Amino acid sequence: MNKKIFFFDLDGTLLNKQKEITPGTLEALKKFTDAGNHFCINTGRAIDSAKAVYDGLGLDFKGSYLCGSNGTEIYSVDEDRYVFKTGIPMEMVNPILDLADEYQVHCHTYNEDHIVSRHDGECMNYYRRVIKTPLIVTDNVMEHITQPPSKMIAIELHDHDKQERFRKALYEMTGGELTLLYSNPYYLEIFPATAGKGSAVIRLADILGIPVANTYAAGDEQNDISMIEAAGCGIAMMNGTDIVKKSADVITEYDNDHDGLAPFILKAIED
């Protein structure tokens, strides 16, 4: 009856600069989950990418969940199934891509197994340094999408002002139906306003019958703020941005390369 669930962003939070979980943090996670608590990766990445990270790290925590694409997908690792899924309305996809082309900002979306994009090039190459999901490049994106995509992402590596102009135009076009926020200085995440990492915290806690007071969430970037604010205990990484730190209940003493989260994971077992 006193089970807890801990939500983690990946890059800059759970993972160090080498994209690994440091030994002290891994040991703390094992103790936390062995005590009957739940582990959840809550990321902007799609579920297939989050699952590749989970498997690639050799994680095997009973009761693990993956919240992907900024809360639009929730997946049970144990049951190998989605427990929640939403997406961008199909009729919005091409207009968003058209607007991105007009502003000369790279934008792509996803189906169940692939990144789907009108364009390849520098931005896509940069994105796929870490995201290993296969790529489809096509003039007809909708031909490869059979259900509302979990999210879209706009990437601009050199001119943030241009990306901001695109963001404002997209907000005007979609009338607030979508959330538009930066997961880092280059990536503008586009997903349904009904989703978000914070909504995933509330939704999964409800599915599992866990009080919100028994939820913990840790992150370092703007798209982590909603889950940090939604959780019973919101934790900002000391390597995180200032705006994230202002939204948190506590800030780690050490960064993601030095087991910053380990003391909070261990304390959660006792709380």
Short mmCIF file of the C-alpha atoms (twelve columns), coordinates in Angstrom:
data_MODEL
# 
_entry.id   MODEL 
# 
loop_
_atom_site.group_PDB 
_atom_site.id 
_atom_site.type_symbol 
_atom_site.label_atom_id 
_atom_site.label_alt_id 
_atom_site.label_comp_id 
_atom_site.label_asym_id 
_atom_site.label_seq_id 
_atom_site.Cartn_x 
_atom_site.Cartn_y 
_atom_site.Cartn_z 
_atom_site.pdbx_PDB_model_num 
ATOM 1   C CA . MET A 1   0.000  0.000  0.000   1 
ATOM 2   C CA . ASN A 2   3.017  2.279  0.350   1 
ATOM 3   C CA . LYS A 3   4.476  1.701  -3.096  1 
ATOM 4   C CA . LYS A 4   6.349  4.538  -4.807  1 
ATOM 5   C CA . ILE A 5   7.090  5.356  -8.413  1 
ATOM 6   C CA . PHE A 6   10.140 7.305  -9.591  1 
ATOM 7   C CA . PHE A 7   10.062 9.048  -12.994 1 
ATOM 8   C CA . PHE A 8   13.354 9.826  -14.720 1 
ATOM 9   C CA . ASP A 9   14.319 11.909 -17.697 1 
ATOM 10  C CA . LEU A 10  17.172 10.290 -19.620 1 
ATOM 11  C CA . ASP A 11  19.831 12.653 -20.990 1 
ATOM 12  C CA . GLY A 12  21.335 14.906 -18.364 1 
ATOM 13  C CA . THR A 13  19.440 13.133 -15.578 1 
ATOM 14  C CA . LEU A 14  19.444 9.330  -15.361 1 
ATOM 15  C CA . LEU A 15  22.259 9.016  -17.901 1 
ATOM 16  C CA . ASN A 16  25.735 10.523 -17.650 1 
ATOM 17  C CA . LYS A 17  27.602 12.138 -20.535 1 
ATOM 18  C CA . GLN A 18  28.607 8.676  -21.787 1 
ATOM 19  C CA . LYS A 19  24.883 7.714  -21.950 1 
ATOM 20  C CA . GLU A 20  25.335 5.276  -19.067 1 
ATOM 21  C CA . ILE A 21  23.883 4.953  -15.577 1 
ATOM 22  C CA . THR A 22  26.631 5.513  -13.035 1 
ATOM 23  C CA . PRO A 23  27.273 2.556  -10.657 1 
ATOM 24  C CA . GLY A 24  26.029 4.261  -7.497  1 
ATOM 25  C CA . THR A 25  22.772 5.263  -9.184  1 
ATOM 26  C CA . LEU A 26  22.279 1.779  -10.616 1 
ATOM 27  C CA . GLU A 27  22.777 0.208  -7.185  1 
ATOM 28  C CA . ALA A 28  20.263 2.639  -5.657  1 
ATOM 29  C CA . LEU A 29  17.720 1.814  -8.382  1 
ATOM 30  C CA . LYS A 30  18.073 -1.901 -7.689  1 
ATOM 31  C CA . LYS A 31  17.386 -1.357 -3.995  1 
ATOM 32  C CA . PHE A 32  14.407 0.877  -4.816  1 
ATOM 33  C CA . THR A 33  12.774 -1.630 -7.171  1 
ATOM 34  C CA . ASP A 34  13.679 -4.671 -5.033  1 
ATOM 35  C CA . ALA A 35  11.622 -2.983 -2.303  1 
ATOM 36  C CA . GLY A 36  8.568  -3.297 -4.575  1 
ATOM 37  C CA . ASN A 37  8.587  0.189  -6.059  1 
ATOM 38  C CA . HIS A 38  8.181  1.177  -9.713  1 
ATOM 39  C CA . PHE A 39  10.822 2.547  -12.093 1 
ATOM 40  C CA . CYS A 40  9.748  4.736  -15.017 1 
ATOM 41  C CA . ILE A 41  11.683 6.419  -17.802 1 
ATOM 42  C CA . ASN A 42  9.735  9.582  -18.729 1 
ATOM 43  C CA . THR A 43  11.277 10.955 -21.897 1 
ATOM 44  C CA . GLY A 44  10.702 12.977 -25.015 1 
ATOM 45  C CA . ARG A 45  11.972 10.010 -27.029 1 
ATOM 46  C CA . ALA A 46  9.511  7.652  -28.679 1 
ATOM 47  C CA . ILE A 47  8.843  4.338  -26.926 1 
ATOM 48  C CA . ASP A 48  10.996 2.300  -29.320 1 
ATOM 49  C CA . SER A 49  13.973 4.539  -28.538 1 
ATOM 50  C CA . ALA A 50  13.269 4.491  -24.796 1 
ATOM 51  C CA . LYS A 51  12.990 0.709  -24.885 1 
ATOM 52  C CA . ALA A 52  16.276 0.471  -26.798 1 
ATOM 53  C CA . VAL A 53  17.922 2.494  -24.016 1 
ATOM 54  C CA . TYR A 54  16.303 0.332  -21.311 1 
ATOM 55  C CA . ASP A 55  17.435 -2.887 -23.016 1 
ATOM 56  C CA . GLY A 56  20.835 -1.482 -23.987 1 
ATOM 57  C CA . LEU A 57  21.586 -0.601 -20.380 1 
ATOM 58  C CA . GLY A 58  20.736 -4.156 -19.361 1 
ATOM 59  C CA . LEU A 59  17.958 -3.000 -17.011 1 
ATOM 60  C CA . ASP A 60  15.590 -5.617 -15.640 1 
ATOM 61  C CA . PHE A 61  13.569 -3.971 -12.896 1 
ATOM 62  C CA . LYS A 62  10.246 -5.610 -12.109 1 
ATOM 63  C CA . GLY A 63  7.381  -3.140 -12.526 1 
ATOM 64  C CA . SER A 64  9.140  -0.918 -15.040 1 
ATOM 65  C CA . TYR A 65  7.283  1.525  -17.269 1 
ATOM 66  C CA . LEU A 66  8.263  3.772  -20.149 1 
ATOM 67  C CA . CYS A 67  6.519  7.101  -20.784 1 
ATOM 68  C CA . GLY A 68  7.493  8.225  -24.275 1 
ATOM 69  C CA . SER A 69  7.084  11.197 -26.605 1 
ATOM 70  C CA . ASN A 70  6.480  13.621 -23.742 1 
ATOM 71  C CA . GLY A 71  3.663  11.666 -22.138 1 
ATOM 72  C CA . THR A 72  1.722  10.670 -25.240 1 
ATOM 73  C CA . GLU A 73  2.629  6.981  -24.777 1 
ATOM 74  C CA . ILE A 74  2.835  4.830  -21.633 1 
ATOM 75  C CA . TYR A 75  4.216  1.317  -22.000 1 
ATOM 76  C CA . SER A 76  4.459  -1.550 -19.514 1 
ATOM 77  C CA . VAL A 77  7.797  -3.350 -19.891 1 
ATOM 78  C CA . ASP A 78  6.596  -6.415 -17.946 1 
ATOM 79  C CA . GLU A 79  3.405  -6.791 -20.000 1 
ATOM 80  C CA . ASP A 80  4.968  -5.688 -23.306 1 
ATOM 81  C CA . ARG A 81  2.004  -3.459 -24.115 1 
ATOM 82  C CA . TYR A 82  0.839  0.139  -24.185 1 
ATOM 83  C CA . VAL A 83  -1.397 1.161  -21.293 1 
ATOM 84  C CA . PHE A 84  -2.058 4.608  -22.800 1 
ATOM 85  C CA . LYS A 85  -1.555 6.228  -26.186 1 
ATOM 86  C CA . THR A 86  -2.612 9.489  -27.840 1 
ATOM 87  C CA . GLY A 87  -1.273 11.577 -30.718 1 
ATOM 88  C CA . ILE A 88  -1.372 14.597 -32.999 1 
ATOM 89  C CA . PRO A 89  -4.561 14.681 -35.105 1 
ATOM 90  C CA . MET A 90  -3.835 13.240 -38.543 1 
ATOM 91  C CA . GLU A 91  -5.259 16.301 -40.310 1 
ATOM 92  C CA . MET A 92  -2.637 18.519 -38.630 1 
ATOM 93  C CA . VAL A 93  0.458  16.624 -39.759 1 
ATOM 94  C CA . ASN A 94  0.836  17.936 -43.318 1 
ATOM 95  C CA . PRO A 95  -0.026 21.560 -42.407 1 
ATOM 96  C CA . ILE A 96  2.661  21.488 -39.686 1 
ATOM 97  C CA . LEU A 97  5.211  20.110 -42.159 1 
ATOM 98  C CA . ASP A 98  4.155  22.713 -44.736 1 
ATOM 99  C CA . LEU A 99  4.639  25.509 -42.205 1 
ATOM 100 C CA . ALA A 100 8.068  24.155 -41.272 1 
ATOM 101 C CA . ASP A 101 9.053  24.133 -44.943 1 
ATOM 102 C CA . GLU A 102 7.834  27.730 -45.266 1 
ATOM 103 C CA . TYR A 103 10.043 28.786 -42.344 1 
ATOM 104 C CA . GLN A 104 12.908 26.551 -43.532 1 
ATOM 105 C CA . VAL A 105 12.982 24.637 -40.246 1 
ATOM 106 C CA . HIS A 106 13.504 20.878 -40.249 1 
ATOM 107 C CA . CYS A 107 10.478 18.980 -38.930 1 
ATOM 108 C CA . HIS A 108 9.688  15.261 -38.814 1 
ATOM 109 C CA . THR A 109 7.267  12.830 -37.211 1 
ATOM 110 C CA . TYR A 110 7.018  9.111  -36.420 1 
ATOM 111 C CA . ASN A 111 5.059  5.945  -37.046 1 
ATOM 112 C CA . GLU A 112 5.261  2.833  -34.859 1 
ATOM 113 C CA . ASP A 113 8.704  1.817  -36.099 1 
ATOM 114 C CA . HIS A 114 10.301 4.697  -38.005 1 
ATOM 115 C CA . ILE A 115 11.100 8.367  -38.097 1 
ATOM 116 C CA . VAL A 116 9.164  9.755  -41.075 1 
ATOM 117 C CA . SER A 117 10.463 12.908 -42.738 1 
ATOM 118 C CA . ARG A 118 10.258 14.878 -45.947 1 
ATOM 119 C CA . HIS A 119 13.926 15.773 -45.594 1 
ATOM 120 C CA . ASP A 120 17.275 14.280 -44.650 1 
ATOM 121 C CA . GLY A 121 20.384 16.352 -44.012 1 
ATOM 122 C CA . GLU A 122 22.349 18.055 -41.244 1 
ATOM 123 C CA . CYS A 123 19.551 18.288 -38.673 1 
ATOM 124 C CA . MET A 124 18.489 14.681 -39.153 1 
ATOM 125 C CA . ASN A 125 22.086 13.481 -38.966 1 
ATOM 126 C CA . TYR A 126 22.537 15.391 -35.710 1 
ATOM 127 C CA . TYR A 127 19.330 13.941 -34.254 1 
ATOM 128 C CA . ARG A 128 20.218 10.379 -35.208 1 
ATOM 129 C CA . ARG A 129 23.603 10.461 -33.484 1 
ATOM 130 C CA . VAL A 130 21.683 9.261  -30.413 1 
ATOM 131 C CA . ILE A 131 18.267 8.254  -31.762 1 
ATOM 132 C CA . LYS A 132 18.838 5.049  -33.734 1 
ATOM 133 C CA . THR A 133 15.250 4.593  -34.951 1 
ATOM 134 C CA . PRO A 134 15.173 3.755  -38.697 1 
ATOM 135 C CA . LEU A 135 14.376 6.626  -41.055 1 
ATOM 136 C CA . ILE A 136 11.916 6.938  -43.939 1 
ATOM 137 C CA . VAL A 137 12.452 9.962  -46.193 1 
ATOM 138 C CA . THR A 138 9.433  10.578 -48.406 1 
ATOM 139 C CA . ASP A 139 7.488  13.326 -50.165 1 
ATOM 140 C CA . ASN A 140 4.272  11.695 -48.934 1 
ATOM 141 C CA . VAL A 141 4.566  11.384 -45.158 1 
ATOM 142 C CA . MET A 142 0.920  10.420 -44.683 1 
ATOM 143 C CA . GLU A 143 1.417  7.325  -46.815 1 
ATOM 144 C CA . HIS A 144 3.528  5.913  -43.967 1 
ATOM 145 C CA . ILE A 145 1.335  6.951  -41.021 1 
ATOM 146 C CA . THR A 146 -1.754 4.913  -40.131 1 
ATOM 147 C CA . GLN A 147 -2.610 6.463  -36.754 1 
ATOM 148 C CA . PRO A 148 -2.104 9.832  -35.002 1 
ATOM 149 C CA . PRO A 149 1.654  10.209 -34.455 1 
ATOM 150 C CA . SER A 150 2.801  10.457 -30.860 1 
ATOM 151 C CA . LYS A 151 4.668  13.691 -31.560 1 
ATOM 152 C CA . MET A 152 6.557  15.782 -34.079 1 
ATOM 153 C CA . ILE A 153 9.841  17.581 -33.581 1 
ATOM 154 C CA . ALA A 154 11.296 20.698 -35.223 1 
ATOM 155 C CA . ILE A 155 15.076 21.033 -35.250 1 
ATOM 156 C CA . GLU A 156 17.186 24.135 -35.929 1 
ATOM 157 C CA . LEU A 157 20.894 23.985 -35.179 1 
ATOM 158 C CA . HIS A 158 22.013 27.500 -36.106 1 
ATOM 159 C CA . ASP A 159 19.237 30.116 -35.854 1 
ATOM 160 C CA . HIS A 160 17.100 29.957 -32.719 1 
ATOM 161 C CA . ASP A 161 15.283 33.172 -33.638 1 
ATOM 162 C CA . LYS A 162 14.056 31.514 -36.834 1 
ATOM 163 C CA . GLN A 163 12.865 28.549 -34.819 1 
ATOM 164 C CA . GLU A 164 11.040 30.887 -32.434 1 
ATOM 165 C CA . ARG A 165 9.263  32.559 -35.360 1 
ATOM 166 C CA . PHE A 166 8.161  29.119 -36.514 1 
ATOM 167 C CA . ARG A 167 6.981  28.213 -33.004 1 
ATOM 168 C CA . LYS A 168 4.853  31.360 -32.728 1 
ATOM 169 C CA . ALA A 169 3.360  30.821 -36.191 1 
ATOM 170 C CA . LEU A 170 2.590  27.195 -35.338 1 
ATOM 171 C CA . TYR A 171 0.903  28.223 -32.098 1 
ATOM 172 C CA . GLU A 172 -1.278 30.657 -34.009 1 
ATOM 173 C CA . MET A 173 -2.129 28.029 -36.603 1 
ATOM 174 C CA . THR A 174 -3.074 25.294 -34.116 1 
ATOM 175 C CA . GLY A 175 -4.900 27.526 -31.623 1 
ATOM 176 C CA . GLY A 176 -3.294 26.070 -28.512 1 
ATOM 177 C CA . GLU A 177 -4.372 22.515 -29.314 1 
ATOM 178 C CA . LEU A 178 -0.728 21.428 -29.207 1 
ATOM 179 C CA . THR A 179 2.040  21.914 -26.660 1 
ATOM 180 C CA . LEU A 180 5.187  23.447 -28.134 1 
ATOM 181 C CA . LEU A 181 8.267  23.423 -25.926 1 
ATOM 182 C CA . TYR A 182 12.026 23.031 -26.113 1 
ATOM 183 C CA . SER A 183 13.650 19.866 -24.819 1 
ATOM 184 C CA . ASN A 184 17.042 21.476 -25.514 1 
ATOM 185 C CA . PRO A 185 18.158 24.630 -27.358 1 
ATOM 186 C CA . TYR A 186 17.771 22.904 -30.759 1 
ATOM 187 C CA . TYR A 187 14.688 20.679 -30.406 1 
ATOM 188 C CA . LEU A 188 11.135 22.013 -30.394 1 
ATOM 189 C CA . GLU A 189 8.811  19.243 -29.226 1 
ATOM 190 C CA . ILE A 190 5.278  19.221 -30.673 1 
ATOM 191 C CA . PHE A 191 2.611  17.051 -29.016 1 
ATOM 192 C CA . PRO A 192 -1.037 17.149 -27.881 1 
ATOM 193 C CA . ALA A 193 -1.834 19.656 -25.156 1 
ATOM 194 C CA . THR A 194 -3.616 16.868 -23.268 1 
ATOM 195 C CA . ALA A 195 -0.293 15.025 -22.891 1 
ATOM 196 C CA . GLY A 196 3.021  16.144 -21.373 1 
ATOM 197 C CA . LYS A 197 5.390  14.525 -18.925 1 
ATOM 198 C CA . GLY A 198 3.365  15.870 -15.988 1 
ATOM 199 C CA . SER A 199 0.160  14.312 -17.293 1 
ATOM 200 C CA . ALA A 200 2.032  11.005 -17.580 1 
ATOM 201 C CA . VAL A 201 2.958  11.184 -13.886 1 
ATOM 202 C CA . ILE A 202 -0.660 11.684 -12.832 1 
ATOM 203 C CA . ARG A 203 -2.024 9.156  -15.336 1 
ATOM 204 C CA . LEU A 204 0.372  6.302  -14.512 1 
ATOM 205 C CA . ALA A 205 0.063  6.882  -10.761 1 
ATOM 206 C CA . ASP A 206 -3.705 6.581  -11.184 1 
ATOM 207 C CA . ILE A 207 -3.383 3.404  -13.276 1 
ATOM 208 C CA . LEU A 208 -1.187 1.835  -10.581 1 
ATOM 209 C CA . GLY A 209 -3.263 3.112  -7.662  1 
ATOM 210 C CA . ILE A 210 -0.310 5.047  -6.228  1 
ATOM 211 C CA . PRO A 211 -0.995 8.351  -4.431  1 
ATOM 212 C CA . VAL A 212 0.598  11.364 -6.117  1 
ATOM 213 C CA . ALA A 213 2.341  12.031 -2.798  1 
ATOM 214 C CA . ASN A 214 4.318  8.818  -3.440  1 
ATOM 215 C CA . THR A 215 5.597  9.942  -6.846  1 
ATOM 216 C CA . TYR A 216 9.068  11.297 -7.550  1 
ATOM 217 C CA . ALA A 217 10.347 12.907 -10.740 1 
ATOM 218 C CA . ALA A 218 13.807 14.092 -11.788 1 
ATOM 219 C CA . GLY A 219 14.872 16.152 -14.786 1 
ATOM 220 C CA . ASP A 220 17.115 18.869 -16.137 1 
ATOM 221 C CA . GLU A 221 15.382 20.595 -19.087 1 
ATOM 222 C CA . GLN A 222 12.277 22.640 -19.889 1 
ATOM 223 C CA . ASN A 223 10.177 19.669 -21.001 1 
ATOM 224 C CA . ASP A 224 10.772 18.101 -17.551 1 
ATOM 225 C CA . ILE A 225 9.113  20.953 -15.651 1 
ATOM 226 C CA . SER A 226 5.569  19.624 -15.881 1 
ATOM 227 C CA . MET A 227 6.532  16.258 -14.351 1 
ATOM 228 C CA . ILE A 228 8.683  17.907 -11.667 1 
ATOM 229 C CA . GLU A 229 5.733  20.102 -10.710 1 
ATOM 230 C CA . ALA A 230 3.213  17.241 -10.902 1 
ATOM 231 C CA . ALA A 231 5.149  14.782 -8.740  1 
ATOM 232 C CA . GLY A 232 4.928  14.578 -4.984  1 
ATOM 233 C CA . CYS A 233 8.653  15.306 -4.928  1 
ATOM 234 C CA . GLY A 234 10.150 17.155 -7.901  1 
ATOM 235 C CA . ILE A 235 13.926 16.984 -8.269  1 
ATOM 236 C CA . ALA A 236 16.091 19.186 -10.481 1 
ATOM 237 C CA . MET A 237 19.586 18.126 -11.436 1 
ATOM 238 C CA . MET A 238 22.295 20.550 -10.362 1 
ATOM 239 C CA . ASN A 239 23.417 20.466 -14.013 1 
ATOM 240 C CA . GLY A 240 19.888 21.477 -15.081 1 
ATOM 241 C CA . THR A 241 18.704 24.837 -16.362 1 
ATOM 242 C CA . ASP A 242 17.796 27.629 -13.965 1 
ATOM 243 C CA . ILE A 243 14.112 27.534 -14.894 1 
ATOM 244 C CA . VAL A 244 13.990 23.826 -14.026 1 
ATOM 245 C CA . LYS A 245 15.640 24.449 -10.664 1 
ATOM 246 C CA . LYS A 246 13.043 27.118 -9.845  1 
ATOM 247 C CA . SER A 247 10.234 24.620 -10.473 1 
ATOM 248 C CA . ALA A 248 11.676 21.861 -8.256  1 
ATOM 249 C CA . ASP A 249 11.202 20.986 -4.611  1 
ATOM 250 C CA . VAL A 250 14.866 20.024 -4.276  1 
ATOM 251 C CA . ILE A 251 18.083 20.229 -6.297  1 
ATOM 252 C CA . THR A 252 20.723 17.491 -6.363  1 
ATOM 253 C CA . GLU A 253 24.059 18.234 -4.747  1 
ATOM 254 C CA . TYR A 254 25.953 16.439 -7.526  1 
ATOM 255 C CA . ASP A 255 25.460 16.259 -11.282 1 
ATOM 256 C CA . ASN A 256 24.453 13.354 -13.543 1 
ATOM 257 C CA . ASP A 257 28.095 12.233 -13.882 1 
ATOM 258 C CA . HIS A 258 28.528 11.856 -10.112 1 
ATOM 259 C CA . ASP A 259 25.510 9.896  -8.830  1 
ATOM 260 C CA . GLY A 260 23.479 13.038 -8.183  1 
ATOM 261 C CA . LEU A 261 20.233 11.076 -7.954  1 
ATOM 262 C CA . ALA A 262 21.411 8.165  -5.809  1 
ATOM 263 C CA . PRO A 263 20.738 9.784  -2.386  1 
ATOM 264 C CA . PHE A 264 17.188 10.742 -3.436  1 
ATOM 265 C CA . ILE A 265 16.421 7.250  -4.733  1 
ATOM 266 C CA . LEU A 266 17.593 5.697  -1.481  1 
ATOM 267 C CA . LYS A 267 15.678 8.238  0.612   1 
ATOM 268 C CA . ALA A 268 12.504 7.467  -1.346  1 
ATOM 269 C CA . ILE A 269 12.653 3.893  -0.061  1 
ATOM 270 C CA . GLU A 270 12.478 5.139  3.521   1 
ATOM 271 C CA . ASP A 271 9.930  7.963  3.093   1 
# 
